[in-house]
């Protein structure tokens, strides 16, 4: 299996869940921040117009492909990988590790409603998960340093973020050296696909970005052909 896939000029990790979890185990024992980012069609499409997205994905210690359409678009749609991505196996395994190793979790999302939804999904998966704090950036009254201060005050082992793109990537690039945790795990909206939580609006958005990704890939390939 190809361990890296090339899409829109970016090299994205394509490890199996088992291979990714082995890397996670190392990260959770580190004293410096390791960044894990879930890669979505939305991020890939927006990367062309926002360099922060591309920079963040390239600097991440581990990228997790979050949507099967990305594999299909790059010709890497093996049965195993398609199933792993569809079922969000990496996220499920990560949550098992978090509980087993008694790791402390801090949640960050765009709104308080999203935080409630994430907590509901996570506690359904494993009621023993230790969520020591959370923050909705919509409630932020000052600059984003206040988010970092709130986060660090709970001394988490892992930060799980559902910030929207490009806020997710811009926040990481600006504040990663200030975050006192071992792992930052950007999940985007992937939690909504677990246990059938995704609604009609999310499905329509997914279809929209699938079309945009195909257009972006086709445009990128044609432009590169012209340069040769």
C-alpha positions in Angstrom: 0.0 0.0 0.0 1.2 3.5 -0.8 2.1 5.3 2.4 1.9 8.8 0.9 -0.6 10.1 -1.6 0.0 13.1 -3.8 -3.0 15.4 -4.2 -3.0 19.0 -5.4 0.7 19.2 -4.9 0.5 18.0 -1.3 2.0 14.7 0.2 -0.6 13.3 2.5 -0.1 10.3 4.8 -2.0 7.1 3.9 -1.1 4.8 6.7 -3.4 2.0 7.9 -5.1 2.6 11.2 -2.7 0.1 12.9 0.3 2.0 11.6 -1.2 5.4 12.7 -2.0 4.1 16.1 1.6 3.0 16.6 2.7 6.5 15.9 0.0 7.8 18.3 1.4 5.6 21.1 4.7 7.4 20.7 3.2 10.8 20.6 1.2 10.2 23.8 4.4 9.6 25.7 6.1 12.7 24.3 6.6 16.0 26.2 6.3 18.2 23.1 3.2 18.8 21.1 2.5 16.4 18.2 -0.1 17.4 15.7 -2.6 15.0 14.1 -4.8 16.4 11.5 -7.9 14.8 9.8 -7.7 15.7 6.1 -11.0 16.6 4.5 -12.2 17.5 1.0 -13.0 21.0 2.3 -9.4 21.5 3.5 -7.9 20.3 0.2 -10.2 22.6 -1.9 -9.5 25.6 0.3 -5.8 25.0 0.5 -5.3 26.6 -2.9 -6.6 30.0 -1.6 -5.4 29.8 2.0 -1.7 28.9 2.4 -2.1 28.3 6.1 -4.1 25.1 5.4 -1.4 23.7 3.2 1.4 24.7 5.7 -0.4 23.1 8.6 -1.0 19.8 6.8 2.6 19.7 5.7 3.8 20.4 9.2 1.5 17.9 10.9 3.2 14.9 12.4 0.4 12.7 11.1 -2.4 13.2 8.6 -5.5 11.0 8.8 -7.6 10.8 5.7 -11.1 11.6 6.8 -13.2 11.0 3.7 -13.3 8.0 1.3 -13.6 10.4 -1.7 -10.0 11.5 -1.2 -8.8 8.0 -1.6 -10.9 7.4 -4.6 -9.7 10.6 -6.3 -6.1 9.6 -5.9 -6.6 6.0 -7.0 -5.8 4.5 -3.6 -9.3 3.2 -2.8 -8.3 -0.3 -1.4 -11.1 -2.2 0.4 -9.2 -2.0 3.7 -8.6 1.7 3.6 -12.1 2.6 2.4 -13.6 0.7 5.3 -11.2 2.2 7.8 -12.0 5.7 6.6 -15.8 5.1 6.4 -16.0 3.7 9.9 -13.6 6.4 11.4 -11.5 3.6 12.9 -8.6 5.8 13.8 -10.8 8.1 16.0 -12.4 5.1 17.7 -9.0 3.5 18.4 -7.6 6.8 19.7 -10.5 7.1 22.1 -9.9 3.6 23.3 -6.2 4.5 23.9 -7.2 7.7 25.7 -9.4 5.8 28.2 -7.1 2.9 28.6 -4.1 5.1 29.4 -6.2 7.5 31.5 -5.4 10.5 29.4 -7.1 13.9 30.1 -8.9 15.4 27.2 -9.7 19.1 26.4 -12.3 19.8 23.7 -12.4 22.8 21.4 -15.0 23.7 18.8 -16.7 26.6 17.1 -19.9 26.7 19.2 -21.2 25.4 22.5 -23.7 23.3 20.6 -20.9 21.5 18.8 -19.2 20.8 22.1 -22.3 19.2 23.5 -22.7 17.1 20.3 -19.0 15.9 20.5 -19.3 15.1 24.2 -22.5 13.1 23.5 -20.8 11.1 20.7 -17.7 10.5 22.7 -19.5 9.3 25.9 -21.6 7.0 23.7 -18.4 5.5 22.4 -16.8 5.2 25.9 -18.6 6.6 29.0 -15.3 6.5 30.9 -13.6 9.2 28.8 -12.1 12.0 31.0 -13.0 15.4 29.5 -11.4 17.9 31.8 -12.4 21.1 29.9 -13.8 22.6 26.8 -14.0 25.8 24.9 -16.3 27.3 22.2 -14.4 30.0 20.3 -17.8 31.7 19.6 -17.7 32.6 23.3 -14.2 34.1 23.1 -14.3 37.8 24.2 -10.7 38.6 23.7 -7.9 37.3 21.5 -7.2 33.6 20.9 -4.6 33.6 23.7 -7.5 33.3 26.1 -8.3 30.0 24.5 -4.8 28.8 25.1 -4.8 30.0 28.7 -8.1 28.2 29.3 -6.7 25.0 27.7 -3.4 25.0 29.6 -5.2 25.7 32.9 -6.7 22.2 32.7 -3.4 20.5 32.0 -4.7 18.1 29.3 -2.8 15.3 27.7 -4.6 15.6 24.4 -6.6 18.4 22.8 -9.4 17.3 20.4 -10.4 20.1 18.1 -13.4 20.5 15.8 -12.5 24.0 14.7 -13.6 24.9 11.2 -11.0 25.3 8.4 -9.0 27.7 8.1 -9.4 28.7 11.7 -8.1 25.3 12.8 -4.9 25.6 10.8 -4.3 29.3 11.6 -4.8 28.6 15.3 -2.3 25.8 15.2 0.4 27.7 13.3 0.2 30.7 15.6 -0.2 29.0 19.0 1.4 25.5 18.8 4.4 26.5 20.8 2.2 27.7 23.7 0.0 24.6 24.0 0.9 22.5 27.0 -0.3 19.1 25.8 1.3 16.0 24.1 -1.2 15.7 21.2 -3.4 18.0 19.2 -6.0 16.0 17.2 -8.0 17.9 14.7 -11.1 15.9 13.9 -13.1 18.5 11.9 -16.7 17.2 11.5 -15.6 13.5 11.4 -17.3 12.8 14.7 -20.6 13.3 13.0 -20.2 10.2 10.9 -19.9 7.9 13.9 -23.1 6.1 14.9 -25.0 7.8 12.1 -24.9 11.3 13.5 -24.4 13.1 10.2 -27.5 15.0 9.1 -28.9 16.0 5.7 -27.0 19.4 5.7 -23.6 17.7 6.2 -24.4 15.2 3.4 -25.3 17.9 1.0 -22.1 19.8 1.9 -20.1 16.6 1.3 -21.5 16.2 -2.1 -20.7 19.9 -2.9 -17.1 19.5 -1.9 -16.7 16.2 -3.7 -17.5 18.1 -6.9 -15.2 20.9 -6.0 -12.4 18.5 -5.3 -12.8 16.8 -8.6 -12.7 20.2 -10.4 -9.6 21.3 -8.4 -7.7 18.1 -9.1 -8.6 18.2 -12.8 -7.5 21.9 -13.0 -4.3 21.2 -11.2 -3.4 18.2 -13.5 -4.2 20.2 -16.6 -2.0 23.2 -15.5 0.9 20.8 -14.7 0.6 19.2 -18.1 0.8 22.6 -19.7 4.0 23.4 -17.9 5.7 20.2 -19.2 
